[in-house]
Amino acid sequence: MAAEPVWSVDPRTGKPREQVAVEATKEEVDRAVRAAHATREALADRAVRAAFLRAAADLLDGAGAQIAEAADAETALGPVRLTGELTRTTAQLRAFAEVVEEGSFLDARIDLPDPAATPPRPDLRRWKIPLGVVAVYAASNFPLAFSVPGGDTASALAAGCPVVVKAHPDHPATSELCATLLRRAAAKAGLPEDVLVLVHGFDAGVELVRHPLVAAAGFTGSVRGGRALFDAAAARPVPIPFHGELGSLNPVVVTPAAAAERAEEIGGGLAGSMTLGAGQFCTKPGFVLAPRGEDGDRFLAALTAAVSETEPAVMLDHRMRDAFVSGVAERAALGGVRTTVTPGAGGEHTVSAGVLDVDADRLTEGGHHHLLLEECFGPVTVVARYSSREEVTAVLGLLPGNLTATLHIATEGTGDPDAAPLLAELTPLAGRVLVNGWPTGVAVAPAQHHGGPYPATTSTGTSVGATAIERWLRPVTYQSTPGHLLPPELRDGNPLGVPRR
C-alpha cells in the first residue's frame, strides 16, 4: 500500500499548495520512537539541555521571516499574529533553559538519618527523574506556541525527555521547517538530532500513543480526538499519563454593578476577545452571564455594535469553517435564542462573527439548550440574561470544567457585593480565574496555569509556565545509598548548588 501524501493547504482558497511529506507507517512510527528513546542518556546533562533550548530559540528567531511566511500560508493567521507567536515561543524555550539551570524543578529533598525517631528514620534522598519519550500532538490554532517548538515540546525536553511530535495536518510545512531547526539546534549543542522526531498522519498518531516506549503524551485539540487518545493511553497494557487540553467554554459573569458602571467598555472588550484570531483561541470567552434590564441592554448593544463591525475571517481549515457554520445554525434554531448578530458563513471561504442571546432560565429547562453550554470553535459567543443571583448560580452549576472563568465587577465605590460570592462560585470551574480582564492571551510566567477541570484538561497539570515541566517527571527516593552512587544533585555538600529542602 502506497504511503499517503501530506499536503500543505491554503485555507484562504481550500486548494493544496505543495506536498511536504508522507504519512508515517506503523513501522516508521516504531523507528521514530526507538530513535528518540536511544537519546535519553545524552539528554541527562542539564547544562547541555539548557544550551540546546537556547540554540533552538536562536535558530527559530533567525528564521523568523521564513517561519511566519510558511505559517501564514497554511493558517491565514497573518504575519503580525504569527511573528508575535514566534516571539512567545522562543521566549518560552529560553525560560525553560533557565528552569533547567536553576534546578528547583528537581524538587530535591533530603532527610538525614535519625535512629532516635519513632520509627527510626534512614537516610532518604528524593528528586525527580524524566519519564522517557513524550508524544506531543500539535495544535491547529497555534502552529508555533502549541505545536512542534511549543510548550509541550519545550517542557518535555527541559525535563530530559526525548520528543516525538505528531504534526497537525493544518500546518505540515511549518512543522517540517520548525522540526528541522530544532534538530539542527540539538546537533549544535552536541546532542543527537533524534531528541526530536516528527511524524505525520492520523494513524501515526494512534500508533504513537500505543507504542510501548512512549512514556507520556501531551495533546491540544478537540474533545472527541483528545478523548479517544486519552482512552487509548489508559487502555495500554502499561497505561501512561495523558495531558490533554480538549475544550473550554470560558464563562464570563458580569455583575449588575459592573454593568451599571461600564457596560459599553465591557461589551467592547468582550467583542475584541471573542473575535480575536477568528474566535479560534482556546481561551475565547464563549458564554456570558449578563443582567437583564437597562444596564444589561447597554452592554449587549455595545457588544452588538463592535461585533457587527468585524470583517469576515478565514478559519484554519474548511472543515472547521463548515463545523462552525452548522454549529451556530443549530444553536440559533433553538427556542428562545435570539441572533443579536447573526454568525455563519461570510463567504465561500470565510465566516462572520456573531452573538446569540437567550434568557438564562431557558438553560435550566433541559432539552437541546445544553448546546449553548458547549464550546463552538470560532467567532461566536452566547449571552445569557439573568434576573437574579439564583439564576446565575443555577446556570454555573450546569457548566463543565474550563481553562478560564472571568468575573467583571464594579471598581468604584465601597465594593461590589456580588464579587466575593461569585469569585467563590467560579473558582471550582476553571484553572485560571480573572477579574475585570479577558482570558485571551496566556502569559508565559512561573505562576501561570493553563489547564482546568475536565474537559478543559485531562490532568491537573499546566501546559504553560514553569510548572509545565512537572508533567514529564516522576519522583524517586534513594534510601541509605552511599554518596558516590547518588546523583550529584543529592550528594553531601551540594556540588551543583541546586535548591534543596
LUMRO-209850 format. One line per field, with one value per residue (C-alpha): residue number from 0; x negated, y negated, z negated. Coordinates in nm, 3 decimals, always signed. Each point is the difference from the previous one (the first is absolute). Last residue first. Layout:
BEGIN
i: c(NUM	...)
px: c(X	...)
py: c(Y	...)
pz: c(Z	...)
end
This chain:
BEGIN
i: c(500	499	498	497	496	495	494	493	492	491	490	489	488	487	486	485	484	483	482	481	480	479	478	477	476	475	474	473	472	471	470	469	468	467	466	465	464	463	462	461	460	459	458	457	456	455	454	453	452	451	450	449	448	447	446	445	444	443	442	441	440	439	438	437	436	435	434	433	432	431	430	429	428	427	426	425	424	423	422	421	420	419	418	417	416	415	414	413	412	411	410	409	408	407	406	405	404	403	402	401	400	399	398	397	396	395	394	393	392	391	390	389	388	387	386	385	384	383	382	381	380	379	378	377	376	375	374	373	372	371	370	369	368	367	366	365	364	363	362	361	360	359	358	357	356	355	354	353	352	351	350	349	348	347	346	345	344	343	342	341	340	339	338	337	336	335	334	333	332	331	330	329	328	327	326	325	324	323	322	321	320	319	318	317	316	315	314	313	312	311	310	309	308	307	306	305	304	303	302	301	300	299	298	297	296	295	294	293	292	291	290	289	288	287	286	285	284	283	282	281	280	279	278	277	276	275	274	273	272	271	270	269	268	267	266	265	264	263	262	261	260	259	258	257	256	255	254	253	252	251	250	249	248	247	246	245	244	243	242	241	240	239	238	237	236	235	234	233	232	231	230	229	228	227	226	225	224	223	222	221	220	219	218	217	216	215	214	213	212	211	210	209	208	207	206	205	204	203	202	201	200	199	198	197	196	195	194	193	192	191	190	189	188	187	186	185	184	183	182	181	180	179	178	177	176	175	174	173	172	171	170	169	168	167	166	165	164	163	162	161	160	159	158	157	156	155	154	153	152	151	150	149	148	147	146	145	144	143	142	141	140	139	138	137	136	135	134	133	132	131	130	129	128	127	126	125	124	123	122	121	120	119	118	117	116	115	114	113	112	111	110	109	108	107	106	105	104	103	102	101	100	99	98	97	96	95	94	93	92	91	90	89	88	87	86	85	84	83	82	81	80	79	78	77	76	75	74	73	72	71	70	69	68	67	66	65	64	63	62	61	60	59	58	57	56	55	54	53	52	51	50	49	48	47	46	45	44	43	42	41	40	39	38	37	36	35	34	33	32	31	30	29	28	27	26	25	24	23	22	21	20	19	18	17	16	15	14	13	12	11	10	9	8	7	6	5	4	3	2	1	0)
px: c(-1.490	-0.225	-0.068	-0.274	-0.360	-0.171	-0.238	+0.276	-0.241	+0.138	+0.130	+0.355	-0.058	-0.315	+0.209	-0.066	-0.237	-0.303	+0.209	+0.088	+0.378	+0.191	+0.328	+0.023	+0.341	+0.138	+0.258	+0.147	-0.049	+0.172	+0.301	-0.221	-0.149	+0.325	-0.091	-0.197	+0.296	+0.239	+0.125	+0.132	+0.062	+0.313	+0.075	+0.243	+0.038	+0.284	+0.230	-0.062	-0.108	-0.261	-0.319	-0.223	-0.147	-0.244	-0.204	-0.340	+0.093	+0.090	+0.306	+0.312	+0.184	+0.373	+0.148	+0.135	-0.029	+0.205	-0.072	-0.153	+0.011	-0.249	+0.039	+0.376	+0.338	-0.082	-0.099	+0.317	+0.227	-0.252	-0.052	+0.378	+0.024	-0.284	+0.105	+0.379	-0.002	-0.217	-0.215	+0.025	-0.002	-0.185	-0.130	+0.330	-0.035	-0.074	-0.073	-0.183	-0.039	-0.286	-0.119	+0.343	+0.181	+0.363	+0.280	+0.340	-0.057	-0.097	+0.354	+0.167	-0.234	+0.069	+0.374	-0.019	-0.187	+0.308	+0.129	-0.234	-0.071	-0.207	-0.240	-0.143	-0.324	-0.104	-0.325	-0.112	-0.002	+0.341	-0.063	+0.296	+0.240	+0.223	+0.034	+0.162	+0.301	+0.097	+0.228	-0.050	+0.203	-0.301	-0.132	+0.329	-0.021	-0.299	+0.200	-0.178	-0.254	-0.200	-0.282	-0.177	-0.321	+0.015	-0.179	-0.225	-0.082	+0.314	+0.120	+0.083	+0.160	+0.150	+0.068	+0.309	-0.047	+0.265	+0.119	+0.263	+0.040	+0.342	+0.045	-0.314	-0.063	-0.293	-0.185	+0.031	-0.099	-0.302	-0.122	+0.065	-0.208	-0.270	-0.034	-0.026	-0.278	-0.181	+0.003	-0.100	-0.324	-0.154	+0.285	+0.008	+0.171	+0.294	-0.060	+0.105	+0.217	+0.309	-0.202	-0.058	+0.360	+0.143	-0.234	+0.090	+0.371	-0.034	-0.170	+0.260	+0.279	-0.163	+0.008	+0.366	+0.126	-0.110	-0.339	-0.284	-0.121	-0.246	-0.099	-0.269	-0.285	-0.285	-0.268	-0.076	-0.045	+0.177	+0.250	-0.114	-0.344	+0.162	+0.378	+0.090	-0.256	+0.070	+0.376	-0.036	-0.199	+0.263	+0.280	-0.199	-0.075	+0.361	+0.141	-0.239	+0.146	+0.353	-0.126	-0.260	+0.262	+0.235	-0.282	-0.144	-0.084	-0.227	-0.029	-0.304	+0.181	-0.300	-0.121	-0.245	-0.335	-0.158	-0.271	-0.001	-0.196	-0.076	+0.178	-0.214	+0.209	+0.146	+0.365	-0.080	-0.195	+0.270	+0.267	-0.196	-0.051	+0.374	+0.071	-0.236	+0.161	+0.356	-0.076	-0.194	-0.362	-0.312	-0.181	-0.295	-0.102	-0.197	-0.241	-0.020	-0.215	+0.300	+0.151	+0.376	-0.001	-0.215	+0.206	+0.306	-0.193	-0.151	+0.351	+0.093	-0.310	-0.336	-0.314	-0.268	-0.300	-0.168	-0.285	-0.073	-0.250	-0.253	-0.134	-0.315	+0.172	-0.025	+0.139	+0.305	+0.042	+0.006	+0.271	+0.200	-0.045	+0.111	+0.300	+0.101	-0.011	+0.183	+0.272	+0.045	+0.040	+0.251	+0.229	+0.364	-0.087	-0.133	-0.340	-0.036	-0.308	-0.241	-0.186	-0.301	+0.047	-0.259	+0.247	-0.097	+0.074	+0.348	+0.056	-0.104	+0.200	+0.318	-0.043	-0.056	-0.276	+0.211	+0.344	+0.154	-0.203	-0.078	+0.298	+0.240	+0.357	-0.048	-0.178	-0.289	+0.020	-0.314	-0.112	-0.250	-0.287	-0.122	+0.140	-0.269	-0.127	+0.109	-0.179	-0.002	-0.273	+0.077	-0.255	+0.186	+0.258	+0.060	+0.372	+0.023	-0.306	-0.313	-0.181	+0.024	-0.143	-0.012	+0.312	-0.087	+0.234	-0.076	+0.305	-0.173	+0.194	-0.220	-0.291	-0.097	-0.160	+0.304	+0.240	-0.226	+0.005	+0.377	+0.023	-0.212	+0.239	+0.299	-0.156	-0.043	+0.369	+0.125	-0.208	+0.132	+0.356	-0.064	-0.133	+0.303	+0.251	-0.170	-0.055	+0.367	+0.197	+0.078	-0.100	-0.209	-0.140	-0.028	-0.213	-0.245	-0.039	-0.039	-0.264	-0.199	+0.006	-0.101	-0.291	-0.248	+0.254	+0.045	-0.376	-0.047	+0.281	-0.135	-0.349	+0.147	+0.179	-0.313	-0.222	+0.243	+0.003	-0.381	-0.020	+0.255	-0.198	+0.241	+0.103	-0.270	+0.125	+0.348	-0.112	+0.084	+0.367	+0.022	-0.127	+0.231	+0.298	-0.079	-0.068	+0.334	+0.180	-0.165	+0.116	+0.358	-0.012	-0.069	+0.210	-0.193	-0.169	+0.015	+0.237	+0.068	+0.266	+0.327	+0.312	+0.251	-0.021	-0.088	-0.080	-0.299	-0.082	-0.336	+0.034	-0.103	-0.016	+0.132	-0.262	+0.072	+0.145)
py: c(-2.103	-0.050	-0.273	+0.121	-0.101	+0.254	+0.127	+0.022	+0.067	+0.346	+0.155	-0.039	-0.212	+0.200	+0.315	+0.250	+0.295	-0.183	-0.099	+0.352	+0.062	+0.040	-0.062	-0.159	-0.153	-0.038	-0.254	-0.007	-0.255	-0.093	-0.186	-0.201	-0.197	-0.194	-0.155	-0.276	-0.143	+0.131	+0.358	+0.028	+0.317	+0.115	+0.261	+0.064	-0.367	-0.238	+0.303	+0.047	-0.244	-0.260	-0.072	-0.293	-0.105	-0.290	-0.073	+0.053	-0.217	+0.040	-0.227	+0.153	-0.241	+0.032	+0.006	-0.354	-0.228	-0.134	+0.296	+0.313	+0.360	+0.248	+0.377	-0.009	+0.104	+0.034	-0.370	-0.135	+0.042	-0.154	-0.295	-0.037	-0.017	-0.254	-0.239	-0.013	-0.283	-0.217	-0.233	-0.329	-0.219	+0.071	+0.315	+0.178	+0.367	+0.203	+0.364	+0.229	+0.378	+0.173	+0.341	+0.146	+0.289	+0.063	-0.248	+0.097	-0.135	-0.334	-0.019	+0.054	-0.242	-0.273	+0.060	-0.025	-0.328	-0.142	-0.133	+0.174	-0.059	+0.274	-0.134	+0.263	-0.070	+0.051	-0.032	+0.363	+0.330	+0.053	+0.114	+0.156	-0.180	-0.125	+0.360	+0.081	-0.183	+0.328	+0.106	-0.120	-0.282	-0.149	-0.169	-0.172	-0.175	-0.198	-0.181	+0.031	-0.185	+0.102	-0.220	+0.019	+0.005	+0.060	+0.294	+0.029	+0.226	-0.016	-0.314	-0.125	+0.325	-0.008	-0.233	-0.223	-0.296	-0.020	+0.341	+0.077	+0.342	+0.065	+0.339	+0.142	-0.084	-0.230	+0.292	+0.224	-0.284	-0.079	+0.358	+0.040	-0.306	+0.082	+0.361	-0.120	-0.243	+0.263	+0.236	-0.287	-0.059	-0.241	-0.249	-0.293	-0.310	-0.223	-0.359	-0.102	-0.314	+0.194	+0.141	-0.352	-0.113	+0.318	-0.011	-0.363	+0.079	+0.301	-0.208	-0.276	+0.258	+0.141	-0.347	-0.049	+0.331	+0.361	+0.079	+0.165	+0.361	+0.054	+0.310	+0.049	-0.201	+0.116	+0.177	+0.272	-0.278	+0.055	-0.285	-0.130	-0.074	-0.238	-0.004	+0.095	-0.233	-0.312	+0.036	+0.058	-0.319	-0.201	+0.132	-0.055	-0.361	-0.068	+0.138	-0.198	-0.082	+0.137	+0.321	+0.041	-0.053	+0.255	+0.255	+0.126	+0.371	+0.146	+0.368	+0.154	+0.261	+0.234	+0.295	+0.290	-0.083	+0.341	+0.117	+0.376	+0.190	+0.357	+0.333	+0.317	+0.262	-0.303	-0.090	-0.327	-0.144	+0.116	-0.170	-0.327	+0.037	+0.032	-0.278	-0.234	+0.058	-0.048	-0.288	-0.186	-0.109	-0.038	+0.321	+0.102	+0.364	+0.215	+0.296	+0.100	+0.315	+0.235	-0.178	-0.047	-0.380	-0.001	+0.254	-0.225	-0.304	+0.193	+0.098	-0.366	-0.092	-0.171	+0.070	-0.230	+0.105	-0.198	+0.136	+0.164	-0.271	+0.154	-0.262	-0.211	-0.335	-0.079	+0.346	-0.072	-0.341	+0.163	+0.237	-0.298	-0.182	+0.303	+0.047	-0.363	+0.032	+0.332	-0.137	-0.310	+0.225	+0.221	-0.284	+0.112	+0.371	-0.040	+0.163	+0.296	-0.094	+0.259	-0.147	+0.105	-0.062	-0.186	-0.218	-0.296	+0.213	+0.067	-0.366	-0.124	+0.263	-0.056	-0.377	-0.039	+0.077	+0.258	-0.133	-0.205	-0.322	+0.052	+0.107	-0.131	+0.069	+0.354	+0.148	+0.247	+0.342	+0.059	+0.353	+0.003	+0.250	+0.064	-0.084	-0.246	+0.019	-0.180	-0.025	+0.170	+0.084	+0.207	+0.101	+0.233	-0.109	+0.207	+0.051	-0.194	-0.224	+0.075	+0.159	-0.328	+0.016	-0.321	-0.088	-0.156	-0.153	-0.097	-0.134	+0.049	-0.305	-0.204	+0.042	-0.354	+0.120	+0.190	-0.283	-0.250	+0.214	+0.022	-0.378	+0.003	+0.243	-0.207	-0.318	+0.182	+0.088	-0.342	-0.169	+0.252	-0.082	-0.370	+0.062	+0.220	-0.266	-0.267	+0.236	+0.099	+0.292	+0.132	+0.350	+0.164	-0.300	-0.189	+0.277	+0.006	-0.379	-0.021	+0.275	-0.163	-0.338	+0.148	+0.213	-0.163	+0.006	+0.374	+0.053	-0.205	+0.175	+0.342	-0.099	-0.113	+0.331	+0.196	-0.196	+0.070	+0.371	+0.007	-0.159	+0.246	+0.306	+0.295	-0.074	+0.225	+0.285	-0.024	-0.002	+0.365	-0.060	-0.253	+0.255	+0.265	-0.233	-0.091	+0.360	+0.113	-0.287	+0.106	+0.359	-0.111	-0.210	-0.372	-0.222	-0.152	-0.339	-0.356	+0.025	-0.349	-0.272	+0.193	-0.213	-0.101	-0.360	-0.206	+0.319	+0.068	+0.369	+0.170	+0.358	+0.323	+0.289	+0.344	+0.275	+0.259	+0.335)
pz: c(-5.123	+0.298	+0.258	+0.236	-0.073	+0.225	-0.271	-0.265	-0.289	-0.054	+0.318	+0.133	+0.313	+0.076	+0.060	-0.277	+0.038	-0.146	-0.300	-0.107	+0.008	-0.327	+0.185	+0.345	+0.073	+0.353	+0.115	+0.353	+0.274	+0.328	-0.139	-0.237	+0.291	+0.039	-0.338	+0.172	+0.187	+0.262	+0.051	-0.355	-0.199	-0.183	+0.264	+0.286	+0.089	+0.078	+0.005	-0.290	-0.271	+0.096	+0.186	+0.083	-0.333	-0.011	-0.313	+0.167	+0.298	+0.366	+0.013	+0.150	+0.229	+0.047	-0.351	-0.023	-0.301	-0.289	-0.231	+0.146	-0.124	+0.146	-0.042	+0.025	-0.142	-0.371	-0.014	+0.161	-0.303	-0.242	+0.234	+0.010	-0.380	-0.028	+0.277	-0.041	-0.255	+0.228	-0.205	-0.183	+0.311	+0.321	+0.169	+0.063	+0.088	+0.313	-0.075	+0.240	+0.004	+0.174	+0.118	-0.060	-0.169	+0.096	-0.071	-0.140	-0.352	+0.151	+0.139	-0.338	-0.178	+0.254	-0.025	-0.379	+0.031	+0.171	+0.333	+0.242	+0.370	+0.167	+0.263	+0.236	+0.187	+0.359	+0.195	+0.038	-0.185	-0.159	-0.356	-0.178	-0.235	+0.283	+0.116	-0.337	+0.144	+0.164	-0.281	-0.357	-0.153	-0.179	+0.311	+0.075	-0.338	+0.126	+0.266	+0.333	+0.208	+0.305	+0.124	+0.335	+0.197	+0.374	+0.160	+0.304	+0.297	+0.213	-0.172	-0.347	-0.104	-0.347	-0.291	-0.012	-0.231	-0.271	+0.112	-0.264	-0.159	-0.153	+0.162	+0.157	+0.367	-0.082	-0.160	+0.304	+0.233	-0.220	+0.023	+0.374	+0.087	-0.255	+0.117	+0.361	-0.089	-0.202	+0.297	+0.226	-0.184	-0.248	+0.024	+0.242	-0.132	+0.092	-0.122	-0.349	-0.011	-0.110	-0.292	-0.136	+0.036	-0.151	-0.300	-0.064	+0.030	-0.230	-0.270	+0.032	-0.029	-0.314	-0.150	+0.094	-0.136	+0.003	-0.143	+0.193	-0.010	+0.283	+0.196	+0.264	-0.149	+0.228	-0.207	+0.255	+0.254	+0.332	-0.017	+0.338	-0.152	-0.247	+0.051	-0.359	-0.158	+0.204	-0.040	-0.375	-0.039	+0.187	-0.217	-0.320	+0.093	+0.097	-0.325	-0.221	-0.344	+0.027	+0.161	-0.275	-0.272	+0.158	+0.006	+0.328	-0.004	+0.269	+0.090	+0.171	+0.215	+0.009	+0.201	+0.007	-0.156	-0.053	-0.238	+0.044	-0.265	+0.109	-0.039	+0.020	+0.181	+0.182	-0.068	-0.182	+0.293	+0.242	-0.212	+0.005	+0.376	+0.060	-0.250	+0.182	+0.338	-0.127	-0.236	+0.267	-0.004	-0.212	-0.096	-0.216	-0.038	-0.243	-0.009	+0.366	+0.015	+0.016	+0.302	-0.043	-0.002	+0.314	+0.190	-0.029	+0.115	+0.290	+0.107	+0.027	+0.199	-0.033	-0.204	-0.145	-0.210	-0.279	-0.213	+0.336	+0.091	-0.239	-0.241	+0.023	-0.046	+0.373	+0.078	-0.215	+0.162	+0.344	-0.124	-0.123	+0.332	+0.203	-0.226	+0.053	+0.380	+0.003	-0.227	+0.214	+0.304	-0.184	-0.111	-0.004	-0.019	-0.356	-0.043	-0.236	-0.200	-0.144	-0.296	-0.207	-0.373	-0.208	-0.190	+0.218	+0.307	-0.138	-0.087	+0.343	+0.190	-0.200	+0.015	+0.371	+0.251	+0.193	-0.098	-0.278	+0.036	+0.370	+0.211	-0.267	+0.116	+0.131	-0.301	+0.014	-0.164	-0.208	-0.085	-0.287	-0.014	-0.354	-0.344	-0.104	-0.362	-0.314	-0.333	-0.339	-0.249	-0.309	-0.267	-0.237	-0.257	-0.313	-0.070	-0.220	+0.035	-0.202	+0.297	+0.192	+0.352	+0.207	+0.199	+0.335	+0.254	+0.361	+0.182	+0.339	+0.124	-0.237	+0.241	+0.096	+0.323	+0.123	-0.089	+0.179	+0.316	-0.046	+0.024	+0.315	+0.170	-0.113	+0.135	+0.332	+0.012	-0.110	+0.268	+0.253	-0.103	+0.047	+0.349	+0.066	-0.103	+0.211	+0.296	+0.032	-0.140	+0.348	-0.125	+0.275	+0.189	-0.329	-0.149	+0.290	+0.006	-0.377	+0.004	+0.281	-0.172	-0.335	+0.124	-0.236	-0.282	+0.047	+0.003	-0.318	-0.186	+0.095	-0.115	-0.332	-0.050	+0.096	-0.239	-0.283	+0.083	+0.010	-0.344	-0.135	+0.110	+0.026	+0.359	+0.149	-0.218	+0.149	+0.363	+0.078	-0.078	+0.284	+0.253	-0.144	+0.031	+0.360	+0.100	-0.144	+0.172	+0.327	-0.047	-0.066	+0.315	-0.001	+0.225	+0.286	+0.009	+0.137	+0.295	+0.121	-0.001	-0.007	+0.054	-0.268	+0.120	-0.309	-0.193	+0.231	-0.035	-0.068	+0.115	-0.169	+0.246	-0.098	+0.015	+0.266	-0.106)
end
